[in-house]
Amino acid sequence: MSNYVKINVADNVAVALHPISKGDKMDINGLLITAVEDIPQGHKMALTDIKEGKNIVKYGFPIGHATQDIGMGCWVHVHNTKTNLSEDGEYTYAPQVKEVEKTEPATFNGFVRDDGRAAIRNEIWVIPTVGCVNGVAQKIVEQNKSLIGGSLEGIYTFPHPFGCSQMGDDHAQTRKLLAALARHPNAAGVLVLSLGCENLTHEQFVAELGEYDENRVKFLTCQDVEDEFEAAAEILAQLADYAKKFTRRPVSVSQLVIGMKCGGSDGLSGITGNPTVGAFSDLLISKGGSTVLTEVPEMFGAEGLLMNRCKDKAVFDKAVKMITDFKHYYTSHNQVVYENPSPGNKKGGITTLEDKSCGCVQKGGSAPVMDVIGYGDAVVTKGLNMLSGPGNDLVSATALTAAGAHMILFTTGRGTPFGAPAPTLKISTNTQLFEKKQNWIDFNAGTVADGESIKDAGERLFEKVVSIAGGEPTKTEINGFREISIFKDGVVL
């Protein structure tokens, strides 16, 4: 079992798959290297002398430059490396589009809605239009859990602080996001709960929602009734009767939309967990399914790797706009675009944003990018999609759910317990985390560091996804962790 990996032949650093001790000797492609100092797991070791100002190369890509001379066998990290990124950047379309070969069809045991959409859960969602009714929504859910049974698998609500005292784009984003959640196929029934005096009016919500099935989506305005709990109980009983008519049956995996996310990343994320998700993504796409990649700021420095896989110039132009708009979002707030990675990322071995981004985009596999969609927009194109959204775990996972993701694959090297409204499957990038946090982690990709191939890990993850799509609960579902966070930019009145 090797203690290190050199990811690309062009790299001048190797990554410690397991802790390397000072004095350890390694034969790397015939070159004998002795570790000059301890190298923690997930961290980088110089494979050659690197002069001050010269690039540090990992994934075959510069991830920063040396701020001092670094000797062969030395630890390469934040103390001697700095990002190459700046706010500027020009992009040229140099297509490297390679279609994914089709593979045998597969099915999962799911639900089919009246409009033909597939679902992996059969639930009722209570969606507050304003933070003022969060408590009411939570009490409504608690009081009506007796309705759960048969094929109705749960009743949930998603508190948030917005829906009032917002203006312009923030108000529009809240309205769009909540309406998108109301359309999600995993919700067999939806109760949209309003107060009555908020900025996000009933009329605005209905207009944003568009055409809807009155059997599936119902509304309650608390100020319009004498007893909102009694009124809600009547509505939920109707929704429960409607939801229970749906039962599980075989559905093609080509109907699945799977979101891909990473958080609490470490130095192994781009070597084990994210490439495993990338292999899964290619496999699902080969069977006609769809995946969604977001976290735009965590593409900075590696965006060209995705842009050149855009299926055509029109999609490339949308990708460029998404990246440049997000950079403008940073600079308009007088912030630098490379204020990343987090302290936890650094402790796990990630040194610069380029380092983090090159690992992050591994989740996209090798498939062509078929479309780029905006925040709150739904996936409509089969294959790999890019979604505009920030890196923040809760905000981006909410955006993935709103885009129609039936499930979210979430890789982590540090560990995190939260869950989105859609089932959130946690994937550890190292075996130690999997063994330590059995109550958080669903799948171990740390086995790749111990010799399992990325292909085999991706196939194993595919089988896990099919099982969860068929009803196996994720750890976040068992724990009852379901949260949303809405993207906000402007003032609060």
C-alpha positions, 0 to 999 in steps of 0.5 A: 500500500503506497503512502503517496500519490502523484496525480499527474505526470507533470506534477512536482508534488505528491499527496500523502495518502497516509501520514508520511514521517520525516526520514521515510524513503519513497521510490517515485518513478525511479526517483528516490526521495526522502521526506525532510519533514513530517507530511500529514495525510492529504498534504503535499510533498515536493518531488523536486527542488522548487525555486521561489516564484516557480509554480506548484503543479498538482493535477497537471495544473499550477495551483499557486507558486512558491513563496520561498525555495522549497527543497525536495522532500519538503512539506508544501503548504500555506507557509510556502505557497501562494495563489496565482489567481487574480480578479481578471481572466479571459476565456477562449473556447478550446473544445475538448468534448468527449461523449460518454459511451452508452451502457446498459439501462437500469432501474430504481424503485421509485414513484411516478407523478401525474405529470410523468416526473419521477420521484424517489420520496413520497412526502408532504412539504410545508413551505413558509413564504415568510419567516414569521410563520416558521413556528406555525409551520413547525407546529403544523408538521408536529401535530399532523404526523399521524397522517404518515403511513402507507406510501406517505413517507413523511411531512416536513417544513423548511424554515427560513428568515426571508419573504419580507423586508427584501427588495429587488434581486433578493426578493425575486430570488426568495420567491423563485427559490421557494416556488422551485421547491414547491415544484420538487417531485419528491413532494407529492403534496405541498402546503404553501403557508403565508402570513398575509402581510408579507412582501411575498404575497399569495398573488406573487407566489402563484404567478411565480409558481405558474400552472400547478395541480390543485390536488397537489399544491394548496395554500393557507394564509394564517391571517385569513382564518380563525384557527390556522392549525385547524385549517392546516389539519384539514388541508394536510388530510386532503394532501395525504389522501392524494399522496397515498395513491402513489406507490413505488414501482420500477423507474428508469435511472434515466429519469434521475437528476443527482446534485453533486457537492463537496464541503469540509474538504481535505487534501484527499477530496480531489483524489478519492471522493470527488473522482468517485462522484465523477465516475458515478456521474459518467456512469449515470449519464451513460444510462441516460440520467442527469447530474448537476455541478455547482459551487461557482467560486470553487471553480475559480482557477479550474474553470477552464477544465469545465468550459472546454467540455461545454458541448458548443459555443453557446453553452461555453458563453453561458459558462463564461457569464456565470463565472464572470458574474460571480467574480463581479459579485465578489469585487462589487463587495470589495472582496478578492475572488480567492478568499478561500479555502477555509481553515478546515480545508487548509488543515486537511491539506488544501493550500490555495483556491486553485488546489481546492477548485481542481479537486472540486471539479473532479465531481464532474467526471468527463462528460460534456457540459450540456447546459448552464442554468441559473439560481432557482432554475430547473434542470431541463437538459439531460446529461451534465449541467452546471448551476449558478450558486455559491460554495456555501454548503447550505445555500448551494445544496438548497439550490441543487434541490430547487434545480430538481435534484432528487438526491445530493451526493456530498463528499467530505473529508472533515465531516458535516451533519447537515441535510438538504430537503432532498436526501443528502448522501454523505461520502467520506474521502478518507476511511478514518472519517467513515469509521469515526462518524458512522452516524453521518457518513453513508459511503466510504470513498477512502478505500481509493486511497487503499487501492480500490480503483476509481471505476470500482468505487464509482460503480459501488456508489451507483449501486448505493444511489439506486438503493437510496433512490429506492427508499433506503434512508440516508443518515441525514434522513435518519437524523431528521436533518433537513434545512434550506438557506436562501442566497442573499446579496442586498439590504434587509429593510 
